[in-house]
Amino acid sequence: MKKTVLVLLLVFALPALGWSQRLRKTEFESGMIEKGNKVGVWEYYAYTRDGRQVTLQKYDHTAKKLVFFRPIEDIQYNAELQPGQWTRSRVDQPPLFIGGDPALAAYTTKLNYPVMAQDRKLQGKVLVSFAIDTLGQASGHKVLMSVGGGCDEEAMRVCRNIPNQWVPARKDGRAVPVVYELPFTFRLQPATP
């Protein structure tokens, strides 16, 4: 009798557990979803030029903590190392968008090429800078390099709509505010014959 009750409990309990949490895996990420939210440690991937999958980041969405990141090129940032004093400096951990460049590209590729720029055959790179504070919040967006013809405004629109899913930069074991620069490329498609 006890075995029958235990078996019945398992039969009904296991599907309920499976419904509350499920594995989500794509070519760029994998982890558990619970009630529509990412929980636990997620892995985020990119691909090398020869097609190998590499882990870019591991982020614990429950603890809201970066567990691992693949070091990228050595870049200096304008960082606020002392209150009110911004200095060009290397950081121990750069500011990171949760999910890496593939996740960031999901937002940065939503550019609408302005008709005025297309009519005037304007193309090039708009460079937008913004501060990422110690909580991973972006603010103070500015255009550093301009194309004109509405491209600057479009880059700012897209940049401001990127969610605040940033892991702050770290220097000497603590989070520090930095200025991050994000390029947006506007390129006309070649005319088809």
C-alpha positions as CSV (number, residue, x, y, z in Angstrom):
1,M,0.0,0.0,0.0
2,K,2.8,2.4,0.9
3,K,4.5,1.7,-2.4
4,T,1.3,2.4,-4.3
5,V,0.9,5.8,-2.5
6,L,4.5,6.7,-3.1
7,V,4.3,5.8,-6.8
8,L,1.1,7.9,-7.2
9,L,2.7,10.8,-5.4
10,L,5.7,10.6,-7.8
11,V,3.5,10.3,-10.8
12,F,1.6,13.5,-9.9
13,A,4.5,15.4,-8.4
14,L,7.1,15.0,-11.1
15,P,5.0,16.6,-13.9
16,A,4.2,19.5,-11.6
17,L,7.9,20.1,-11.0
18,G,8.5,19.8,-14.8
19,W,5.9,22.5,-15.5
20,S,7.3,25.0,-13.0
21,Q,10.9,24.8,-14.4
22,R,12.0,23.9,-17.9
23,L,15.2,24.0,-19.8
24,R,15.6,26.5,-22.6
25,K,18.5,26.0,-25.0
26,T,19.2,28.0,-28.2
27,E,22.4,28.4,-30.2
28,F,23.4,31.4,-28.0
29,E,22.1,30.5,-24.5
30,S,20.9,27.7,-22.2
31,G,19.4,27.6,-18.7
32,M,16.3,27.1,-16.7
33,I,13.0,29.1,-17.0
34,E,10.6,29.3,-14.1
35,K,7.3,31.1,-14.5
36,G,8.6,32.9,-17.6
37,N,11.8,34.1,-15.9
38,K,15.4,33.0,-16.1
39,V,16.6,31.3,-12.9
40,G,19.8,29.7,-11.8
41,V,23.0,29.8,-13.8
42,W,22.7,30.4,-17.5
43,E,25.4,29.9,-20.1
44,Y,25.8,32.3,-23.0
45,Y,27.7,31.3,-26.2
46,A,29.3,32.7,-29.2
47,Y,31.0,31.1,-32.2
48,T,34.6,31.3,-33.3
49,R,35.5,31.9,-37.0
50,D,36.0,28.2,-37.5
51,G,32.5,27.5,-36.1
52,R,33.3,26.3,-32.6
53,Q,30.9,27.2,-29.8
54,V,32.6,28.9,-26.9
55,T,31.1,30.0,-23.6
56,L,31.2,33.8,-23.2
57,Q,29.5,34.2,-19.9
58,K,27.8,32.3,-17.0
59,Y,25.4,34.4,-15.1
60,D,23.3,33.4,-12.1
61,H,20.0,35.1,-12.7
62,T,18.7,34.1,-9.2
63,A,21.6,35.6,-7.3
64,K,22.0,38.4,-10.0
65,K,25.8,37.6,-10.2
66,L,28.3,37.0,-12.9
67,V,29.9,33.6,-12.4
68,F,32.3,33.5,-15.4
69,F,33.2,35.7,-18.4
70,R,35.6,35.1,-21.2
71,P,38.2,37.9,-21.2
72,I,38.0,40.1,-24.3
73,E,40.6,42.5,-25.8
74,D,42.3,44.8,-23.4
75,I,40.4,48.1,-23.5
76,Q,40.8,51.2,-21.5
77,Y,37.6,52.9,-20.2
78,N,36.9,56.3,-18.7
79,A,36.3,55.1,-15.2
80,E,35.3,56.9,-12.0
81,L,37.9,55.4,-9.7
82,Q,37.5,58.1,-7.0
83,P,34.3,60.1,-6.5
84,G,34.1,62.8,-9.2
85,Q,37.5,61.8,-10.7
86,W,37.2,60.1,-14.1
87,T,40.4,58.5,-15.4
88,R,41.3,56.5,-18.5
89,S,42.1,53.1,-17.0
90,R,42.1,49.4,-17.6
91,V,39.6,47.5,-15.5
92,D,39.8,44.0,-14.1
93,Q,36.4,43.1,-15.5
94,P,34.9,45.2,-18.4
95,P,31.2,46.2,-18.4
96,L,29.3,43.3,-19.9
97,F,25.8,43.0,-21.4
98,I,24.2,39.9,-19.9
99,G,24.3,37.3,-22.8
100,G,27.3,38.9,-24.5
101,D,27.4,40.4,-28.0
102,P,24.8,38.1,-29.5
103,A,22.2,39.2,-26.9
104,L,23.2,42.9,-27.4
105,A,23.0,42.5,-31.2
106,A,19.3,41.5,-30.8
107,Y,18.8,45.2,-29.9
108,T,21.4,47.0,-31.9
109,T,20.3,45.5,-35.2
110,K,16.8,47.1,-34.8
111,L,18.0,50.2,-36.7
112,N,15.6,51.8,-39.2
113,Y,17.7,53.5,-41.9
114,P,16.3,57.1,-42.0
115,V,14.8,57.9,-45.4
116,M,16.6,61.3,-45.4
117,A,20.0,59.6,-45.0
118,Q,19.1,57.1,-47.8
119,D,18.0,59.8,-50.1
120,R,21.3,61.7,-49.5
121,K,23.3,58.4,-49.7
122,L,24.7,59.0,-46.2
123,Q,26.3,56.0,-44.6
124,G,28.9,55.3,-41.9
125,K,29.3,54.7,-38.2
126,V,27.5,56.5,-35.4
127,L,29.3,56.1,-32.1
128,V,27.2,56.5,-28.9
129,S,28.7,56.7,-25.5
130,F,26.9,56.3,-22.1
131,A,27.8,55.7,-18.5
132,I,27.2,52.3,-16.9
133,D,27.0,52.8,-13.1
134,T,27.8,50.4,-10.3
135,L,24.3,48.9,-10.5
136,G,24.5,48.2,-14.2
137,Q,22.2,51.1,-15.2
138,A,23.0,53.0,-18.4
139,S,22.5,56.8,-18.6
140,G,23.9,60.0,-20.1
141,H,23.8,58.9,-23.8
142,K,25.7,61.1,-26.2
143,V,26.7,60.9,-29.9
144,L,30.5,60.9,-30.2
145,M,30.7,60.3,-34.0
146,S,28.0,61.5,-36.3
147,V,26.7,60.6,-39.7
148,G,23.7,63.0,-39.9
149,G,20.5,62.7,-41.9
150,G,18.6,61.3,-38.9
151,C,21.1,58.4,-38.3
152,D,22.3,59.9,-35.0
153,E,18.8,60.2,-33.7
154,E,18.0,56.6,-34.8
155,A,21.2,55.3,-33.1
156,M,20.2,57.1,-29.9
157,R,16.7,55.8,-30.0
158,V,17.9,52.2,-30.4
159,C,20.6,52.7,-27.7
160,R,18.2,54.1,-25.2
161,N,15.9,51.1,-25.7
162,I,18.5,48.6,-24.8
163,P,17.4,47.1,-21.4
164,N,19.6,47.7,-18.4
165,Q,21.0,44.2,-18.3
166,W,24.6,45.3,-17.8
167,V,27.1,43.8,-15.4
168,P,29.1,46.8,-14.1
169,A,32.9,47.0,-14.6
170,R,35.1,46.0,-11.7
171,K,38.4,47.4,-10.6
172,D,40.4,46.2,-7.5
173,G,37.5,44.0,-6.4
174,R,34.7,46.7,-6.5
175,A,32.2,47.9,-9.1
176,V,33.1,51.2,-10.8
177,P,31.2,53.4,-13.1
178,V,32.6,53.5,-16.7
179,V,31.8,55.2,-20.0
180,Y,30.9,52.6,-22.7
181,E,31.1,53.3,-26.4
182,L,28.7,51.5,-28.8
183,P,29.0,51.7,-32.6
184,F,26.0,51.6,-34.9
185,T,26.7,51.1,-38.6
186,F,24.5,52.5,-41.4
187,R,25.4,51.0,-44.8
188,L,23.4,51.3,-48.0
189,Q,22.6,48.1,-49.8
190,P,24.2,47.9,-53.3
191,A,21.7,48.5,-56.1
192,T,20.5,45.3,-57.8
193,P,20.6,45.2,-61.6
